[in-house]
């Protein structure tokens, strides 16, 4: 199986460990739980299925059961924090800890660059804009952006994008995308994207002042059930998939757009007792 430092999901690592042991000799969830010191014969499976969490003591027992020592055990502790913390701030702190451990041992954590990429709207915008303007200076790229960005910030964004293989140089001040879309580990990507969504939501308000033929804003306030919510989300996902397909087929792009699709509650559940 892969080294632990190549994982960003502790449950996936535990399940891969279990599958690897089972392939080589008889191994069961009962045995896994027993060597980790848990009385419940299915506890390890319950954790891997996301139905329970590991306590601090549980982390130590589980790591020892999987034979982790030294920096691998340090990484596992941070990995569990990343998977179990509730707030973005604590999750980011855990991920930074994972990155620091990996850096010391000269290993790259998969998707770690996504945190830096989504730290600002500037990286995503320059990634789209630069290939449209071959030979343009950072100052010229900056002037094309509706939102304020300096030539120095564009220069820094270009350096980051090329270093991390989001863009590649094709000539003096000319770039092309290494891939049309950016994908990554789901959990790491979700956390990284939250910052981007916050920034892009803030950028949407000033765009209301643009001419109607350059922007499109629609919205509806509605009462729905949980079932309807799930159905609507599926429709929105399919819509987004089609939008991305149209954009990827475009061979004559000349402008960078952002599409925000937001479906969020304006009230709490009217049928639930708030006093409970």
N, C-alpha and C positions, 0 to 999 in steps of 0.2 A: 504494500500500500504506500501511498505518497507520504512524504515527511509531514509532520504536524504543521510546520510553518507554512505549508501550501494551503492550509484550510482557513476559512473564515466562519465556519459553522461547527461548533463543538459537537453537536448531535450527529452531524454527518461524519465527523471523525470517529466518534464512538461506534456508529453503525458500521463504518468501513472496517474498524478494528475487529468488531464481532464477526463480520462476514469473512474477513481474512483468516481469523482463527478457525472458524467453522469449516472453511475449505481445506485446511491442512490437517485437522483432526476433529474428533467429536467435541463440540462446544455448544453450550446452550445458554439461554438468558439466565437460567437458574444458576449455572456455574459462574457466569459473569457477575451476577449480583452477589453470589456467595464470596468470591475472592475479593470483591470490593467492600465486603463487610456489612452488607445490607440483609436484614432478616426477610424482607419480601423477595420471593424467588423471581418476580417479574419486574423488579424496580428499575433495572437498567433499560429494559424495553419501554417502560412507561416514560422514562426520561427522554429516550431517543425519539419517542412518538410525540414529544412536546407536551405531555400531559402532567409533568411534574418538573420541578427545578432541582438543581444540585445545591445543597447548602455548602458552606465553607468547608466543613468537615467532609462532606460528600465529594467535593472537588478533589481533596487530597487523597481520599480512599480510591476514587475512580482513577486518578492519575497513576497511583501506585499499582493498581490492578492492571493497567495497560503498560506498565514498565517504563513510565516516563521519569526521566531524571534530568537534573541540571536545567539548562535553558528551555528544554522541551516542556518541563513541568511549569516553568514560569510562563511560557507561552500558553499552555493549557489553562492556567488560572485566568489570564487576560482574555482568552478565547471564551471562557464561560461567562465572564463579566459582560463581554460584548453581546453575547447571546441572550443574557437574562436581565440586564439593566433596563429600566423602564423609560428613562428620559434620554433625549438626544444628547444632552451634554455628557452624561455618564457613559453612554455608548461610544461617543467620540473619544473620550478619555481612555477607554479600554482599547479602542482601535489604535490610538496613538501609542499605547503601551505595546501592542502587538507589533507595530511598525518598528518601534525602537529596538525590541528584542531581535527582530528579523534583521535589522540594519547592522547590529553588532556582529551578527553571524553571516553577514553578506548574502542575505536571502531577501527577495522581494515579496512582500505580501500581495497576493492577487487582489486587484481592484483598489489598492491603497491610493493610487493616483486619482481615482474618482472623487475622493474627498477634496483634493486640490482643484480638480477640474470644475466641480460644481460649487466651489467656494464663492464664485462671482459670476454674474451674467456675462462678464467680459470674455471669459475663455470660450464659452459656447458661441458667442456672437462672432468673435474674431476667427474661430475655426470655420465658420460658414462664409464670412466676408472675404478673408484673405485670398482664397482660391479664385474669387470672382475678379480680383484686381491685381493681376500679375505685374510685378515691377513697382507696385505702389509703396510709398514710404509709410512708416508708422503714423506720421502726421496726417497723411492723406486718408489712411484707414480710419483714424480717429474722427476726422471731419464727417465721414459718412454715417456715423452713429448718431441717432437721435438723442440718446442719453450720454451724459458727460463722461468722457474718457480721455486721458492725456496720451500723447505720443509715447511717453515713457511706459505707460501702462500697456499700451498695445505691443511695444517692444518686448516687455516682460511676458506678456501672454503668448506671443509667438515663440519665444525661447522655451517656455514651459510646454507648449503644444508640440513642438518639434522634438524636444528631449524625451517626451513621454509617448511619442509615436501617434499622436492625434493628427498631426500634419507632417508632411515631409517636403523638404526643399526640392524644387525642380530647376532652380536657377537663381540668379541674384534677385532677392526680394520677391520670389515667386514660389507659390506653395500649392500642394494638392492634398486632399484628404486621403488618409490611408484606408478608410472605410466609410461608407455612407452613414451607418448608424453606430452608436456606441452601446455596447452591452456589457454586463458584468454579473458577478454573483448577486442574486436577488436581494439578500439581506443588506449587503454592503451598498448596493445601488440604491435601495429604498432610503437608507439613512442619508446617503450623500445627496439625494435628490430633494430632500426636505428643505435644505437651505436654498436650493435653486428655485423651488416653488415659491418660497417666501419672497425672494427677490423679484421674481417675474410677476408675482401678484402686485407688488408695489409699482412695478414699471407699467402695468396695464392702465392704471388710472390716468396718467398724463396723455396716454394714447387716445383717450376720448376726445381730445381737442383736434385730432387730425381729421382731414376731410373724410366723409363717409365712404368714398370710393377707395380709401386706403386702409380702412379698418372695419371690422365687423364685430359688434357686441350684441349678444342676445341673452335672454335669461327668463326664467319662469320660477315663480314661487308656488309650491304645490304641497298638498298633504298626501303622503304615501305610506305603505306598510313596508315591513322588512322584506317581504317577498318581492314587492314592486321595486324596491331599491336594488336588489340583486339583479333583477331583469334589466333595469335601466343601466346598471354598471356594465353588463354584458354588451348592450347596444353601444355604449360609449367606447368600450374597448375595441369593438369591431369597427366603429367609425374611425378611431384613432389609427387602427391598422391600415385602413384604406387611405387615410390622409398621408401616412408615412410612405405607402406604396406609390402614391401619386408624386410626392416630393422626390422619391428616389429615382423615378423615371424621367424627371425633368432634366433635359440636356442644355437648357438655355437660361439658367438662373441668373437673376440680376438684382436680387434684394433678399435680405434676411428677415424672416417673420417669426413670431412666437405664437403658438396656439396653446392657450390655457383651457383645459376642460375641468370644471370644478362642480362637484355635486356634494354639498355639505349641509348638515342640519342647522336650522335657525332656532329650533326649540328642542327641549328634552322630550322624551317619550311621554305623551299625555296619559298613557294607561299604566305607567309605573308610579309607585308611591315613592316620592322623594324623601320621605321621612325615615325610610327603612335604612 
